[in-house]
Amino acid sequence: MKKERGKRVVHIAVFIIFAALLLISIVSADFSEFLKKIKKTITGEEIKQVTVNITVGLPQIITVYNDSMTSVAGGTNQGPFATSVVINFTAYHVAGVGMLNHSTARINFTKANEDLRQNITCASVSSKTTGVYINYSCNVTMWWWDASGTWNIAAYVMDNNSNAATNATATFQVGPTTGFEIGPTTLTWAAIGAGDINKTSNNDPLLFNNTGNQNISINTIQINATNLRGEADNTLALWAGNFSVSIFTGGAFPNELECNGSAIAMAASTYKNITGASLIKGNYSTNTGTTGQEQLYICLKRAGTELITQSYSTANESTWTVLI
């Protein structure tokens, strides 16, 4: 009797263990469905699955087309005119061009020791809102005093998440230009008497404007003077050697700066360097007398005592000329 009971106990124990293992297997196989049913039972909600697809990428500027620019070669960009330089560039965004902030498209030109030239309102060539590429066109103004040589181009755009793209690989060339203007083209003096000394022009200075992008070095401005012969009696003259030229003016008679010993004495039909004179490139339209400009002052140091009343001019000899 005790033995049989023992056997039954063993059999029952084995059955319970097997049943428990079976239950664990069932629960494991369907655990997620079991949780869903519990959540739905408790909250009245059902779990749903959502597919999320996010495209991550940064804007890029693929190409800068510097071949579309207007030529800035020597002789085509002299003052007082500006030159428009047109540059196009292509931007890319993997998430589509709708991700680009078109109002941030800009371009700039730089060269060491030169002013920045830029356009911060480049226009998109098309209004496309699909695709991953878009072109921008930028018109940048260059000025006549902008230096010759290699200029660097930098294109820039941002996306709607403030991620920036820059391409600074392109360059372009500006050619050298040399030129200047002078005014007035006719110098005059008030009434001069025979034997007068240190008579200054009443409409100087001779104002030089640098219309190019090359500096005219110091002491390279030269003037070739001629004799001012009488228009009625051309045997009489205000001789070229009695005139002097200086970059300075002021001082009281008889020590006017354009008449004293530091001024440069002219010589008939001979080019004379004007000491201290130069013509540095720049925006002469500011009319400061220095930026892009030079001023020269003229003095008649002596009128001969033999002169008679008549007009004296360059009519009988050639005009005065300036060489730089």
GUGULUM-855326 format. One record per residue: residue in one letter; x, y, z of N, C-alpha, C in turn. Coordinates in steps of 0.001 Angstrom, whole numbers, padded with zeros to 6 digits, always signed. Atoms other than C-alpha are relative to their C-alpha. Layout:
AXYZXYZXYZ
...
END
This chain:
M+000825-001185+000000+000000+000000+000000+000871+001251+000000
K-000887-001145-000072+002720+002481+000864+000781+000132-001280
K-000724-000039+001239+004591+001545-002262-000833+000571-001120
E+000879-000503+001045+001658+002257-004528-000209+001486+000150
R+000147-001444-000216+001127+005592-002887+001231+000721-000478
G-001233-000643+000440+004691+006447-003545+000064+000117-001502
K-000011-000048+001454+004340+005615-007189-000932+001052-000512
R+000956-001014+000434+001269+007783-007530+000547+001381+000189
V-000571-001318-000280+003025+010692-005954+001003+000344-001082
V-001021-000233+001028+005824+010345-008429-000674+000342-001324
H+000708-000234+001261+003441+010171-011376-000661+001365-000025
I+000680-001303-000087+001476+013183-010240+001009+001137-000107
A-001033-001048+000028+004650+015225-009685+000512+000211-001415
V-000488-000094+001379+005878+014494-013200-001023+000694-000880
F+001075-000599+000783+002540+015522-014693-000089+001501+000236
I+000081-001431-000326+002498+018810-012845+001172+000765-000629
I-001167-000653+000593+006029+019690-013988-000175+000123-001503
F+000191-000017+001452+005184+018797-017598-001050+001038-000402
A+001069-000974+000285+001992+020838-017459+000524+001416+000142
A-000559-001346-000211+003919+023811-016095+000884+000408-001171
L-000863-000292+001142+006498+023609-018900-000825+000315-001237
L+000873-000242+001139+003713+023442-021443-000616+001388+000071
L+000604-001313-000190+002096+026538-019962+001009+001118-000310
I-001055-000992+000284+005402+028474-020093+000220+000130-001492
S-000217-000014+001447+005835+027544-023754-001119+000751-000689
I+001156-000670+000602+002332+028735-024592+000073+001499+000239
V-000082-001429-000346+002819+032047-022770+001092+000687-000800
S-001111-000586+000745+006208+032697-024443-000361+000186-001457
A+000309-000059+001414+004868+031989-027898-000979+001121-000326
D+001051-000973+000302+002005+034467-027603+000012+001147+000989
F-000097-001012-001058+003325+036990-025058-000408+001389-000480
S+000323-001335+000507+002998+040076-027295-001501+000160-000184
E+001458-000070+000150-000622+039272-028139-000673+000075+001360
F+000533-000001-001366-001237+038653-024448+000041+001417+000587
L-000120-001374-000507+000085+042162-023594-000989+000924-000683
K+000960-000838+000716-002034+043746-026316-001400-000149+000592
K+001328+000250-000545-005136+042126-024899-000159+000623+001371
I+000060-000608-001334-004291+043280-021390-000166+001506-000120
K+000063-001459+000166-003696+046917-022603-001363+000415-000503
K+001311-000333+000531-006897+046931-024601-001074-000154+001060
T+000975+000242-001063-008790+045536-021655+000034+001119+001026
I-000149-001022-001049-007408+048134-019222-000337+001393-000514
T+000125-001389+000466-007348+051306-021384-001018+000185-001103
G+000903-000117+001132-009713+050562-024222+000711+000379-001277
E-000788-000354+001172-006856+051339-026679+000699-001216-000556
E-000726+001084+000645-005160+049134-029173+001344+000511-000488
I-001333-000377+000462-001430+049268-029941+000055-000080-001510
K-000153-000012+001445-000672+050340-033542+001463+000253-000341
Q-001378-000188+000439+002637+050270-035424+000063+001099-001065
V-000198-001097+000951+003910+053384-037306+001391-000127-000604
T-001297+000030+000676+006688+053325-039911+000554+001413-000097
V-000646-001309+000024+009102+056275-039535+001169-000045-000975
N-001066-000059+000995+011371+057263-042464+000536+001427-000037
I-000592-001331-000051+013704+060288-041953+001237+000028-000897
T-001172-000177+000855+016149+061467-044637+000912+001044+000626
V-000950-000904-000639+019197+063043-043042+001077+000383-001015
G-001025-000442+000930+021546+065188-045143+000279+001474+000148
L-000398-001396-000068+023381+068502-045417+000002+000587-001405
P-000060-000622+001325+023217+071025-048264+001419-000020-000551
Q-001300-000046+000656+026039+071044-050766-000066+000953-001195
I-000114-000787+001231+027214+073435-053481+000908-000789-000923
I-000692+000947+000861+028226+071181-056339+000974+000695-000945
T-000808-000638+001037+029549+073599-058965-000173+001506+000050
V+000041-001459+000171+030424+077295-059293+000462+000288-001421
Y-000272-000221+001427+030283+078449-062919+000605+001386-000203
N-000640-001301+000209+032846+081228-063291+000172+000340-001467
D-000117-000296+001428+032751+080952-067078-001149+000865-000502
S+001148-000795+000422+029449+082877-067138+000189+001482+000293
M-000230-001383-000391+031007+086102-065866+000274+000901-001194
T-000397-001013+000964+031365+089311-067833+001504+000219+000138
S-001454-000166-000045+035008+089866-068766+000382+001261+000759
V-000550-001155-000703+036971+092170-066462+001449+000127-000450
A-001351-000061+000546+039975+092357-068761+000473+001441-000074
G-000569-001340+000085+042327+095290-069104-000640+000823-001098
G+000564-000926+000963+040822+098301-070833-001508+000019-000065
T+001461+000054+000068+037173+097322-070303-000657+000490+001279
N+000585-000344-001292+036693+098516-066753+000650+001262+000553
Q-000604-001228-000476+037940+102090-066508-001053+000943+000563
G+000906-000919-000655+036425+104739-064301-000540+001031-000967
P+000759+000237-001233+033906+106015-063752-001017-001116-000117
F+000983+001046+000242+032195+102837-064903+000231-001228+000877
A-000055+001262-000742+031372+099680-062966-000159-001154-000985
T+000159+001202+000813+031396+096130-064327-000829-001013+000775
S+000825+001034-000626+028731+093534-063581+000603-001368-000295
V-000551+001348+000129+030125+090059-062965-001076-000987+000432
V+001074+000953-000272+027560+087246-063175+000604-001386+000249
I-000461+001348-000361+028299+083951-061404-001213-000856+000342
N+001051+000956-000352+025959+080938-061280+000596-001145+000813
F-000454+001197-000707+026201+078038-058862-001168-000948+000220
T+000995+001056-000182+024366+074742-058328+000071-000546+001414
A+000090+000547-001357+023183+073628-054885-000761-001327-000041
Y+000600+001345-000083+022114+070117-053850-000431-000275+001423
H+000413+000491-001323+020101+068686-050970-000686-001339-000187
V+000514+001354+000157+019377+064997-050600-001487-000081+000330
A+001412+000009-000383+016000+065815-049005-000862+000814-000951
G+000749-000772+000970+014987+067976-051962+000261+001490+000126
V-000311-001427-000002+015399+071623-052944-000946+000798+000887
G+000908-000672-000925+012409+072508-050776+000614+000194+001371
M-000684-000145-001282+014781+072103-047844+000968+001176+000001
L-000953-001101+000069+016997+074965-049090-000691+001335+000266
N+000496-001348-000286+016470+078491-047787+000562+000935-001070
H-000493-000743+001159+016751+080419-051066+000439+001421+000354
S-000347-001382-000367+016944+083796-049316+001414+000113+000562
T-001366-000037-000550+020366+082814-047892+001061-000169-001074
A-000976+000206+001080+022003+082209-051294+000776+001291-000231
R-000839-001178+000199+024929+084580-051715+001341-000400-000587
I-001321+000261+000555+028334+084935-053296+000883+001196+000300
N-000900-001135-000209+031406+087037-052605+001330-000227-000707
F-001319+000003+000624+034703+087936-054233+000983+000622+000991
T-001008-000526-000913+037836+088445-052145+001381-000044-000629
K-001417-000059+000371+041431+089426-052738+000698+000744+001115
A-000728-000607-001117+044041+090318-050139+000140+001504-000206
N-000136-001464-000039+044032+094030-049249-000999+000728-000895
E+001033-000629+000825+040969+094690-051424-001350-000054+000713
D+001339-000025-000573+037376+095561-050544-000780-001247-000407
L+000878+001137+000291+034852+092712-050324-001029+000411-001049
R+001060-000191+000984+032568+092472-053346-000962-001174+000137
Q+000921+001098-000262+029370+090480-052833-001410+000314-000489
N+001434-000097+000228+025729+089837-053627-000656-000938+001003
I+000627+000814-001052+023658+088659-050658-001442-000327-000347
T+001378+000294+000424+020415+088349-052631+000006-000702-001350
C-000033+000762+001242+021228+085820-055330-001385-000593-000271
A+001324+000499+000366+018161+084648-057230+000097-001437-000500
S+000053+001345+000550+017206+081057-057896-000438+000108-001453
V+000289-000081+001421+017111+080464-061632-001405-000499-000300
S+001361+000508+000182+013850+078526-061311-000707-000043+001345
S+000796+000060-001228+011035+078269-058788-000342-001447+000355
K+000276+001419-000205+011217+074470-058717-000017-000351+001482
T+000131+000438-001399+010167+072807-055469+000243-001493+000132
T-000282+001435-000043+010988+069209-056403+001391-000245-000566
G-001342+000332+000438+014207+067429-057218+001026+000347+001063
V-001059-000203-000995+017536+067671-055419+001033+001033-000428
Y-000950-001006+000492+019422+070271-057576-000738+001284-000353
I+000555-001287+000404+018794+073968-058102+001148+000966-000299
N-001020-000977+000383+020776+076804-059752-000347+001383+000544
Y+000151-001385-000440+021323+080307-058395+000860+000891-000893
S-000731-000971+000811+022438+083389-060351+000293+001232+000849
C-000435-001109-000850+024436+086173-058674+000687+001054-000854
N-000594-001121+000730+025271+089590-060142+000770+000859+000990
V-000869-000727-000929+028227+091224-058371+000628+001188-000737
T-000571-001205+000600+029389+094788-059063+001470+000136+000382
M-001418-000283-000183+033121+095323-059535+000249+001442-000431
W-000292-001395+000294+034652+098806-059633+001363+000158-000645
W-001201-000198+000821+037410+100303-061765+001292-000057+000801
W-001231+000019-000788+039885+100500-058880+000281-001371+000628
D-000247+001343-000530+039525+096803-057917+001238-000592-000670
A-001341+000355+000459+043003+095336-058246-000002-001110-001042
S-000190+001073+000971+044201+093197-061121+000552-001233+000707
G-000512+001253-000560+045073+089555-060501-001124-000973+000295
T+000936+001076-000311+043313+086520-059067-000910+000390+001168
W+000998-000197-001046+040104+086978-057076-000635-001345+000338
N+000614+001251-000456+038562+084168-055002-001517+000152+000049
I+001460+000024-000016+034892+083232-055339-000466-000950+001104
A+000594+000864-001030+032890+081866-052382-001518+000052-000144
A+001450+000116+000086+029300+080632-052860-000525-000597+001300
Y+000502+000372-001327+027044+080058-049840-001521-000141-000058
V+001445+000146-000160+023555+078763-049036-000263-000830+001267
M+000394+000758-001192+021737+077391-045961-001283-000762-000291
D+001289+000676+000096+018932+074888-045546-000925+000500+001110
N+001000-000479-000958+015818+075319-043419+000333-000366+001439
N-000458+000351-001350+017625+073764-040447+001269+000758+000368
S-001176-000858-000234+020392+076431-040618+001320-000722-000209
N-001251+000641+000409+022938+073973-041986+000542+000741-001225
A-000580-000826+001059+025329+075864-044264+000870-000818-000938
A-000910+000574+000997+027103+074876-047459+000801+001136-000625
T-000879-000993+000612+030079+076781-048885+000885-000680-001032
N-000953+000473+001007+032136+076312-052029+000913+001170-000335
A-000969-001088+000224+035295+078431-052252+001144-000474-000889
T-001045+000592+000835+037173+076539-054958+000248+000778-001294
A-000118-000678+001294+036615+078858-057939+000696+001355+000133
T-000654-001310+000070+038573+081970-058957-000302+000636-001350
F+000035-000648+001300+038560+084549-061738+001069+001078-000025
Q-001098-000947+000191+041009+087064-063158-000523+001397-000346
V+000251-001390+000376+040886+090853-063331+001263+000527-000678
G-001142-000505+000742+043124+092490-065907+000433+001376+000471
P-000510-001316-000404+045307+095571-065326-000525+001104-000913
T+000395-001178+000778+044051+098985-066436+000763+001208+000529
T-000727-001209-000365+046072+102181-066458-000613+001179-000741
G+000591-001163+000643+044466+105523-067095-000194+001123+001006
F+000252-001139-000877+043885+108999-065728-000683+001107-000789
E+000610-001182+000570+041948+112181-066363+000557+001221+000717
I-000487-001247-000590+042996+115797-065756-001022+001111-000222
G+000814-001204+000153+040999+118919-065129+000536+001091+000929
P+000560-000465+001266+040886+121747-065839+000970-000238-001162
T-000855+000208+001164+042199+121328-069373+000610+001314-000491
T-000591-001296+000327+042974+125062-069618+000352+000727+001291
L-000440-000763-001174+045040+126868-066962-000044+001493-000323
T+000085-001453+000206+044492+130594-066521+000652+000752+001155
W-000541-000912-001009+046038+133502-064647-000783+001311-000066
A+000548-001355+000022+044640+136833-063602+001005+000921-000706
A-000869-000946+000711+046169+139976-065162+001410-000003+000578
I-001421+000026-000383+049969+139858-065093+000687+001226-000610
G-000746-001147+000499+052208+142873-065394+001439-000378-000301
A-001407+000237+000333+055662+143020-066921+000842+000107+001265
G-000865+000001-001167+058225+142103-064260-000612-000620+001246
D+000633+000622-001179+055716+140420-061912+000714-001301+000380
I-000563+001269-000478+056967+137516-059745-001043-000751+000823
N+000820+000893-000828+055296+134569-058032-001498+000228-000197
K+001419-000112+000332+051949+134711-059768-000559-001412-000147
T+000580+001354+000014+049867+131578-059062-001232-000040-000898
S+001176+000184+000856+047204+130186-061368-001265+000245+000809
N+001250-000260-000716+043692+131274-060507-001042-001094-000194
N+000958+001114+000101+042053+127985-061504+000669-001361+000213
D-000564+001297-000375+044506+125314-060330-000642-000420+001328
P-001029+000946+000454+045073+122736-058943-000388-000741-001278
L+000225+001029+001002+045495+120419-061861-000400-001256+000773
L+000505+001150-000745+043365+117584-060523+000086-001252-000861
F-000155+001280+000687+044351+114049-061585-000951-001016+000631
N+000826+001122-000457+041835+111187-061329+000561-001292-000576
N-000474+001307+000461+043117+107608-061505-001210-000816-000445
T+001155+000715+000545+040627+105820-063789+000268-001488-000188
G-000348+001411+000149+042390+102435-063654+000188-000677+001342
N-000234+000751-001241+043375+099801-061108+001488-000183+000296
Q-001435+000044-000250+047136+100395-061228+000438+001273+000724
N-000547-001161-000697+048988+102666-058823+001046+000690-000863
I-001033-000789+000667+050997+105459-060436+000999+000387+001080
S-000970-000120-001091+054131+105400-058325+000455+001438+000210
I-000509-001324-000346+055589+108401-056576+001171+000375-000919
N-001065-000576+000832+057838+110626-058675+000006-000523-001441
T+000065+000445+001402+056644+109165-061990-000955+000853-000825
I+000831-000930+000763+054222+111928-062972+000910+001097-000563
Q-000882-000954+000663+055974+114154-065519-000807+001007-000827
I+000638-001051+000801+055036+117424-067192+001009+000567-001000
N-000793-000612+001073+056376+118713-070494-000622+001364-000296
A+000523-001362+000196+055920+122508-070612+000534+000597-001295
T-000456-000754+001176+056164+124826-073618-000097+001491+000308
N+000057-001454-000162+056627+128557-073974-001385+000533-000372
L+001261-000663+000308+053513+130712-073879+000323+001286-000777
R-000386-001134+000850+054147+133055-076823-001176+000966-000177
G+001024-001006+000245+052308+136276-077490-000796-000322-001242
E+000842+000317+001145+049365+135833-079800+000070+001094-001073
A-000181-001086+000988+049975+139227-081447+001467+000100-000418
D-001445-000055+000270+053773+139380-081180+000627-001242+000613
N-000465+001279-000538+055112+135841-080852+001498-000021+000282
T-001405-000058-000415+058681+137001-080334+000122+000194+001507
L+000053-000172-001457+057662+137770-076769-000724-001206+000594
A+000600+001207-000584+056743+134935-074387+000139-000023+001520
L-000192+000447-001379+056195+133721-070892+000745-001326-000131
W-000871+001143+000289+059096+131265-071013-000283-001161+000953
A+000306+001217-000770+058544+127665-069868+000872-000109+001237
G-000917+000114-001128+061592+127848-067590-000357+000893+001169
N+000421-000877-001094+059855+130581-065535-001221-000519+000750
F+001130+000625-000710+057059+128212-064423+000538-001084+000942
S-000334+001092-000923+057210+125822-061462-001272-000735+000396
V+001143+000867-000347+054958+122951-060319+000308-000692+001321
S-000180+000639-001307+054409+121503-056835-001282-000709+000413
I+001175+000643-000597+052104+119183-054922-000522+000817+001179
F+000379-000823-001150+051908+121897-052239-000473+001382-000447
T+000424-001372+000211+050157+125247-052064-000101+000685+001360
G+000074-000751-001250+049829+127998-049493+001243+000835+000205
G-001113-000901-000263+052174+130497-047959-000294+001380-000565
A+000252-001381+000410+052131+134286-048272+001102+000492-000928
F-000965-000612+000925+053844+136316-051005+001163+000594+000801
P-000439+000688+001230+056678+135970-051815+000446-001427+000253
N-000442+001356-000376+056943+132523-050223-001079-001056-000271
E+000988+001015+000363+054120+130614-051926+000707-001339-000262
L-000668+001307+000083+054914+126898-051737+000185-000480-001438
E-000156+000428+001388+054326+126314-055436+000993+000864-000770
C-000948-000898+000661+056799+129117-056223+001402-000093+000580
N-001312-000045-000670+059643+128452-053799+000958-001053-000550
G-001074+000852+000519+062811+126439-054220-000304-001478-000019
S+000315+001430+000000+061210+123068-053455-000899-000388-001168
A+000829+000282+001169+058856+123375-056432+000895-000366-001181
I-000772+000481+001145+059971+121784-059713-000064+001015-001130
A-000077-000958+001100+061143+124250-062363-000204-000726-001327
M+000249+000573+001312+059852+123530-065846+001132+000364-000963
A-000967-000290+001063+061980+123483-069003-000698-000234-001324
A+000715+000062+001277+060828+124025-072570+000178-001363-000669
S+000031+001269+000754+059825+120776-074340+000812-001095+000670
T-000735+001017-000770+061355+118647-071576-000909-000546+001102
Y+000806+000598-001068+059578+116172-069301+000750+000120+001324
K-000584-000149-001327+060224+116985-065640-000845-000765+001009
N+000703+000725-001064+059334+114614-062771-000454+000978+001078
I+000538-000852-001063+057102+116264-060165+000232-000704+001328
T-000404+000650-001258+058659+115431-056797-001196-000180+000934
G+001050+000309-000975+056272+113710-054395-001344-000327-000600
A+001301+000252+000628+053462+113338-056928-000186-001494-000268
S+000362+001389+000300+051721+109947-057194-001502-000032-000243
L+001425+000129+000290+048322+108657-058195-000433-001415+000353
I+000381+001318-000511+047166+105749-056048-001435-000316-000431
K+001335+000394+000441+044163+103788-057330-001003+000171+001134
G+001043-000173-001008+040868+104366-055559-001220+000664-000599
N+001267-000583+000436+037383+105806-055766+000111+001519-000011
Y-000231-001442+000076+038184+109296-056978-001297+000805+000103
S+001266-000738-000041+034458+110184-057034-000325+000521+001399
T+000188-000556-001346+034700+110817-053279+000535+001423+000088
N-000540-001370+000089+036643+113983-054233+000630+000480+001306
T-000722-000399-001209+038813+114026-051130+001308+000705-000339
G-001277-000561+000399+041789+115217-053131+001149-000960+000181
T-001054+000994-000245+043732+112118-052047-000391-001391-000507
T+000426+001335+000409+041697+108961-052695-000160-000061-001513
G+000038+000102+001451+042407+108074-056315+000319+001300-000703
Q-000231-001328+000578+043541+111660-056871+001379+000548+000370
E-001171-000801-000292+046550+113959-057012-000284+001423-000460
Q+000207-001403+000340+046656+117770-057114+001356+000684-000192
L-001224-000736+000284+049346+119920-058699-000320+001496-000130
Y+000187-001456-000031+049764+123698-058271+001084+000661-000847
I-000871-000605+001012+051316+125988-060898+000293+001457+000375
C-000420-001372-000298+053284+129209-060413+000807+000555-001179
L-000874-000740+000908+054675+131764-062859+000954+000793+000889
K-000955-000600-000932+057810+132706-060990+000478+001387-000467
R-000450-001309+000486+058739+135648-063258-000583+000285-001385
A+000402-000489+001322+057248+137623-066117+001043+001025-000451
G-001060-000894+000477+059855+139401-068252-000425+001462-000047
T+000281-001441+000015+060097+143180-068076-000242+000520-001414
E+000165-000406+001397+060007+143309-071881-001412-000228-000539
L+001311+000384+000508+056435+141995-072126-000892+001207-000256
I+000991-001020+000310+053691+144087-073706-001378-000577+000255
T+001377+000447-000234+049942+143905-073237-000502-000782-001211
Q+000577+000901+001000+048604+140951-075251-000288-001331+000675
S+000244+001345-000535+047421+137376-074716+001200-000892-000281
Y-001098+000953+000134+050084+134702-074145-000582-001411+000212
S+000614+001329-000082+049180+131080-074770+000881-001030-000696
T-000714+001098+000680+050266+127723-076195-000373-000084-001469
A+000494+000075+001385+048680+128555-079549+001130-000108-001008
N-001102-000003+000958+052050+129097-081249+000953-001185+000200
E-000786+001209-000259+053721+126078-079632-000981-001089+000474
S+000908+001090-000396+052304+122738-078550-000476+000189+001441
T+000548-000059-001360+050183+122304-075448+000923-000710+000985
W-000739+000728-001043+051640+121171-072153-000539-001429+000043
T+000426+001408-000058+051561+117393-071834+000442-000626+001305
V-000285+000723-001240+051506+115022-068896+000251-001462-000339
L-000380+001409+000222+053163+111588-068852+000043-000714+001330
I-000082+000820-001221+052696+108861-066256+000558-001377-000375
END
